Amino acid sequence: MKFRVERDVLAEAVTWTARSLSPRPPVPVLSGLLLKAESGTVSLSSFDYETSARLEIPADIREEGTILVSGRLLADICRSLPSAPVDIETDGNKVTLTCRRSSFHLATMPEAEYPPLPALPTITGTVAGDAFAQAVSQVIIAASKDDTLPILTGVRMEIEDDLITLLATDRYRLAMREVPWKPVTPGISTSALVKAKTLNEVAKTLGGSGDINLAIADDDSRLIGFESGGRTTTSLLVDGDYPKIRSLFPDSTPIHATVQTQELVEAVRRVSLVAERNTPVRLAFTQGQLHLDAGTGEDAQASEELEAQLSGEDITVAFNPHYLVEGLSVIETKFVRFSFTTAPKPAMITAQNDIEGEDQDDYRYLVMPVRLPN
């Protein structure tokens, strides 16, 4: 195999494909990237039996062929090369990379031992990449990072006709976001539990490439695929029954409070500086005002006041400041609205364009309060 390709094109492609490589592959060949040069393009592939990635880049092919080479090492080398064309050529069981005066010689792996990549399932529909990326970023904050509960490390995608609903929870908070899409089959009704890590990578790397084709297998393969801009990612779905968390959102909330989003984020961050680990920030809502404070007794204390609009009775609640800031930081509207039933019950946070406006119902964040002493 022998080909020439621009350094920036190669480095970006290798870096993207190598993202899917497992840090502890079950077999050595799965630490490699499979490069195949033919018909004016070079395809790069990675696979770890759960997640696969594949893309094609244009190249000056002088001799067709296939090689398997260490993915992380290749990515490090490509990023370090000067900005100039890169020549890649095989010589027996070695591959040589040459860029200006830099030259690297790498050992190849036996590509015959590399497992075949799963095929992308039939396309189920198309969603706008930017809208999908934003929705994912808002929801995955609530997905659990505890691998002992693998079901909660996933994001549930519920598809009903032309609407996708993303749901995630770690038992202490719950995030939900709705995003429109264009299904191939009108009236479709299905669901999938996708790894939060997979969705995060898709959002970051494919969200800016235009529309994303979404493919959910309708057989026993438990496979989901994403395709955009010549890049394809597949992943096994998380196995298990996700808890029915939609019912946790309250049907009615007699108490509502509206605050400026960015002011509240900054205030919570400041006040929580004196909060020791696992101690809450208290929020006391009264008409026209929100009082924040943290710290008790002889420890350090902090407080701050913000303007707020309250509808209903005065209420005092306490939250884990990390959970509160994460939920607020992904809201892009000027105002946020807190909806309460009672102080011990979860609070629902929604986006609001103006202080008198209606909620933006496409995103909802439910967070459990910390119980305060009477």
C-alpha positions as a printed Julia matrix, in Angstrom:
374×3 Matrix{Float64}:
   0.0     0.0    0.0
   1.19    3.48  -0.82
  -0.65    6.8   -0.72
  -0.23   10.52  -0.05
  -2.66   12.66   1.94
  -2.65   16.11   3.5
  -1.48   16.09   7.11
  -4.51   18.02   8.5
  -6.96   15.7    6.75
  -5.17   12.59   7.98
  -4.71   13.83  11.56
  -8.36   14.81  11.93
  -9.57   11.51  10.48
  -7.25    9.36  12.6
  -8.13   11.29  15.77
 -11.86   10.92  15.17
 -11.67    7.2   14.4
  -9.36    6.49  17.33
 -11.92    7.97  19.75
 -13.78    4.67  19.65
 -10.77    2.57  20.64
 -11.04    0.86  23.99
  -8.25    1.66  26.5
  -8.32   -2.02  27.45
  -9.19   -3.95  24.27
 -10.3    -7.59  24.75
  -7.82   -8.68  22.06
  -4.68   -6.84  20.86
  -5.85   -6.29  17.26
  -8.74   -4.14  18.53
  -6.22   -1.49  19.58
  -5.54   -0.94  15.91
  -6.99    1.21  13.15
  -7.79   -0.5    9.88
  -6.71    1.58   6.87
  -7.84    0.54   3.41
  -6.66    2.43   0.31
  -8.6     1.99  -2.93
 -10.33    3.97  -5.68
  -8.98    7.37  -4.64
 -10.02    7.14  -1.0
  -8.65    5.81   2.26
 -11.13    4.37   4.72
 -10.28    4.3    8.43
 -12.12    1.96  10.81
 -12.1     1.1   14.51
 -14.1    -1.49  16.45
 -14.22   -2.9   20.0
 -17.15   -5.35  19.62
 -19.51   -2.7   21.04
 -18.77    0.53  19.18
 -17.5     1.01  15.65
 -16.41    4.08  13.69
 -15.68    4.47  10.0
 -14.92    7.33   7.62
 -13.35    7.92   4.21
 -10.91   10.64   3.15
  -9.62   11.54  -0.33
  -6.03   10.57  -1.03
  -3.56   10.14  -3.88
  -3.51    6.34  -4.07
  -0.39    4.99  -5.73
  -0.76    1.41  -4.58
  -3.93   -0.08  -3.1
  -3.83   -2.16   0.06
  -4.92   -2.64   3.65
  -3.01   -2.28   6.92
  -3.8    -2.54  10.62
  -1.7    -0.28  12.85
  -1.77    0.93  16.47
  -4.49    3.56  16.56
  -3.44    5.7   19.51
   0.2     5.77  18.4
  -0.82    6.72  14.88
  -3.03    9.52  16.22
  -0.2    10.9   18.36
   2.21   10.82  15.42
  -0.21   12.49  13.0
  -0.92   15.34  15.4
   2.81   15.98  15.81
   3.66   16.11  12.09
   4.34   19.43  10.33
   1.65   20.86   8.08
   2.62   19.18   4.81
   1.62   16.16   2.68
   2.15   12.79   4.38
   3.37    9.72   2.5
   2.37    6.33   3.9
   3.93    3.19   2.49
   4.15   -0.44   3.57
   7.31   -2.5    3.46
   6.76   -6.06   4.56
   5.35   -6.01   8.09
   6.27   -2.34   8.58
   4.55    0.89   7.57
   6.48    4.12   7.04
   5.09    7.64   7.5
   7.12   10.43   5.9
   6.36   14.15   6.22
   9.08   16.54   5.11
  12.12   15.48   7.15
  10.14   13.45   9.68
   9.95    9.7    9.28
   8.29    7.03  11.42
   8.38    3.25  11.06
   5.55    1.31  12.73
   4.88   -2.39  13.03
   1.65   -3.59  11.46
  -0.82   -6.01  13.01
  -2.33   -9.05  11.27
  -5.42   -7.59   9.57
  -6.73  -11.11   8.91
  -7.48  -11.37  12.65
  -9.48   -8.13  12.66
 -13.24   -8.78  13.05
 -15.64   -7.48  10.39
 -17.35   -4.22  11.29
 -21.13   -4.33  11.79
 -23.11   -2.88   8.9
 -25.11    0.27   9.47
 -28.78   -0.68   9.99
 -31.43    0.63   7.62
 -31.88    4.38   8.05
 -34.81    5.12  10.37
 -34.91    8.89   9.91
 -33.01   12.17   9.88
 -32.5    14.81  12.58
 -30.85   18.23  12.4
 -27.32   17.84  13.75
 -27.18   21.1   15.72
 -30.56   20.53  17.39
 -29.65   16.92  18.25
 -26.28   17.95  19.66
 -27.9    20.58  21.88
 -30.52   18.11  23.09
 -27.89   15.51  23.95
 -25.76   18.03  25.85
 -28.77   19.01  27.96
 -29.78   15.45  28.82
 -26.54   13.52  29.4
 -25.7    15.59  32.48
 -28.32   13.54  34.33
 -27.07   10.14  33.16
 -25.39    8.08  35.87
 -21.62    7.59  35.83
 -21.86    4.57  38.11
 -21.03    1.49  36.03
 -22.56   -0.77  38.69
 -25.93    0.44  37.37
 -25.35    0.13  33.6
 -28.99    0.85  32.71
 -28.77    4.33  34.23
 -25.56    5.12  32.31
 -27.69    5.18  29.15
 -30.01    7.73  27.61
 -33.45    6.51  26.62
 -34.6     7.63  23.19
 -38.37    7.45  22.76
 -39.56    7.96  19.19
 -43.17    8.77  18.43
 -43.83    9.78  14.83
 -41.9    13.04  14.18
 -40.67   13.59  17.76
 -37.66   12.17  19.62
 -37.68   12.41  23.41
 -34.38   11.96  25.25
 -34.5    10.94  28.93
 -31.75   10.38  31.5
 -31.56    9.97  35.27
 -29.07    9.06  37.98
 -31.83    8.78  40.65
 -31.06   12.27  42.03
 -32.11   14.27  38.96
 -33.89   13.71  35.7
 -33.49   15.49  32.37
 -35.85   15.37  29.41
 -35.58   17.04  26.03
 -37.76   16.78  22.95
 -36.42   17.33  19.44
 -38.25   17.05  16.1
 -36.99   14.78  13.33
 -38.03   13.33   9.97
 -38.79    9.59  10.17
 -38.64    7.42   7.07
 -41.85    5.71   8.17
 -44.56    8.14   9.36
 -46.22    7.13  12.62
 -43.18    5.17  13.84
 -43.19    4.23  17.51
 -40.05    2.75  19.03
 -37.41    3.28  21.71
 -33.73    2.64  22.3
 -31.41    2.83  25.31
 -28.12    4.31  24.12
 -24.88    4.72  26.04
 -24.5     8.32  27.19
 -20.83    8.21  26.15
 -21.78    7.2   22.6
 -24.37    9.96  22.31
 -21.9    12.5   23.66
 -19.3    11.56  21.02
 -21.93   11.67  18.27
 -23.1    15.1   19.4
 -19.57   16.51  19.57
 -18.22   15.07  16.32
 -21.27   14.85  14.04
 -23.45   17.67  15.36
 -21.76   20.28  13.18
 -21.86   18.23   9.97
 -25.47   18.98   9.02
 -28.25   16.43   9.21
 -27.62   13.15  11.02
 -29.07    9.89   9.72
 -30.3     7.76  12.59
 -30.52    3.99  12.12
 -32.08    1.64  14.68
 -31.96   -2.07  13.92
 -35.34   -3.82  13.91
 -33.81   -7.26  14.52
 -32.03   -8.93  17.45
 -28.68   -7.22  16.8
 -29.46   -4.44  19.35
 -27.59   -1.98  17.14
 -27.97    1.75  16.61
 -26.09    3.78  14.03
 -25.41    7.44  13.24
 -24.2     8.78   9.9
 -23.25   12.29   8.82
 -20.64   13.96   6.64
 -19.22   10.65   5.44
 -18.73    9.39   9.0
 -20.49    6.37  10.46
 -20.73    5.23  14.08
 -22.53    2.15  15.37
 -23.05    1.02  18.94
 -24.73   -1.79  20.81
 -27.75   -0.67  22.79
 -27.75   -0.95  26.58
 -29.6    -4.1   27.59
 -32.37   -3.92  30.18
 -35.64   -2.19  31.07
 -35.29    1.5   31.77
 -37.38    2.8   34.69
 -40.61    4.6   33.78
 -39.44    8.05  34.8
 -41.82   10.26  32.82
 -44.39    9.89  35.62
 -42.03   11.67  38.02
 -42.78   15.02  36.4
 -45.56   16.68  38.44
 -48.96   17.19  36.81
 -49.52   20.49  38.61
 -47.28   22.89  40.51
 -48.87   25.68  42.59
 -45.6    27.53  43.22
 -43.52   29.1   40.43
 -40.42   31.29  40.6
 -38.59   32.95  37.72
 -34.94   34.1   37.89
 -32.35   35.29  35.38
 -30.37   32.22  34.32
 -26.8    33.49  34.21
 -27.12   35.56  37.37
 -28.35   32.5   39.24
 -25.57   30.25  37.9
 -22.9    32.72  38.99
 -24.52   33.27  42.38
 -24.77   29.54  43.14
 -21.12   29.07  42.19
 -20.02   31.89  44.47
 -22.12   30.89  47.46
 -21.21   27.21  47.16
 -17.51   28.02  47.61
 -18.06   27.79  51.37
 -20.18   24.63  51.13
 -18.28   21.57  52.21
 -18.61   18.4   50.21
 -22.18   17.08  50.03
 -23.6    20.12  51.79
 -26.36   22.05  50.03
 -27.05   25.59  48.94
 -30.31   26.97  50.31
 -32.67   29.01  48.15
 -35.4    31.04  49.83
 -37.95   32.44  47.38
 -40.12   35.38  48.43
 -42.02   37.84  46.3
 -39.5    39.84  44.3
 -36.45   38.22  45.84
 -34.33   35.06  45.99
 -31.99   34.67  48.97
 -29.14   32.15  48.59
 -26.92   30.98  51.43
 -24.53   28.17  52.37
 -22.51   27.22  55.4
 -23.66   26.92  59.0
 -22.55   27.45  62.56
 -18.89   28.23  63.07
 -17.95   27.26  59.51
 -17.52   29.72  56.65
 -20.79   31.19  55.42
 -21.92   33.02  52.3
 -25.15   34.61  51.11
 -26.42   36.55  48.12
 -29.7    38.06  46.96
 -31.16   38.15  43.46
 -34.33   39.53  41.93
 -37.0    36.89  41.38
 -40.65   36.74  40.5
 -42.72   34.4   42.66
 -46.22   33.06  42.09
 -47.63   31.23  45.09
 -46.48   30.86  48.69
 -42.96   31.64  49.91
 -40.77   28.55  49.77
 -37.29   27.55  50.99
 -35.47   24.63  49.4
 -31.91   23.27  49.34
 -30.05   21.62  46.47
 -26.77   19.93  45.75
 -24.96   22.91  44.12
 -23.28   20.71  41.51
 -26.57   19.26  40.32
 -28.18   22.68  40.31
 -25.4    24.38  38.32
 -25.23   21.55  35.77
 -28.95   21.79  35.1
 -28.91   25.57  34.81
 -25.77   25.77  32.66
 -27.3    23.93  29.7
 -30.26   26.33  29.51
 -29.71   29.02  26.89
 -32.72   31.26  27.58
 -32.42   34.46  29.62
 -34.69   33.18  32.39
 -35.34   29.89  34.17
 -38.49   28.87  35.95
 -38.65   26.77  39.12
 -41.9    24.87  39.62
 -42.67   23.4   43.05
 -45.39   21.31  44.62
 -43.94   21.36  48.16
 -40.43   21.93  49.51
 -39.59   18.23  50.08
 -40.71   17.25  46.56
 -38.5    17.44  43.44
 -38.31   20.84  41.76
 -38.78   21.16  38.01
 -36.58   23.65  36.14
 -37.58   24.82  32.67
 -36.34   27.4   30.17
 -38.2    30.67  29.75
 -37.56   33.41  27.18
 -38.84   36.29  29.32
 -40.0    36.8   32.87
 -43.69   36.76  31.94
 -43.44   34.13  29.17
 -44.43   30.5   28.98
 -42.09   27.6   29.64
 -40.09   26.16  26.76
 -41.45   22.65  27.2
 -38.86   20.95  24.99
 -36.44   20.78  27.97
 -37.24   19.88  31.57
 -34.86   19.2   34.45
 -36.1    17.63  37.66
 -33.81   17.75  40.7
 -34.27   16.26  44.15
 -33.94   18.74  47.03
 -31.78   18.09  50.06
 -33.89   17.67  53.18
 -33.56   20.57  55.6
 -33.99   20.26  59.37
 -37.32   21.58  60.61
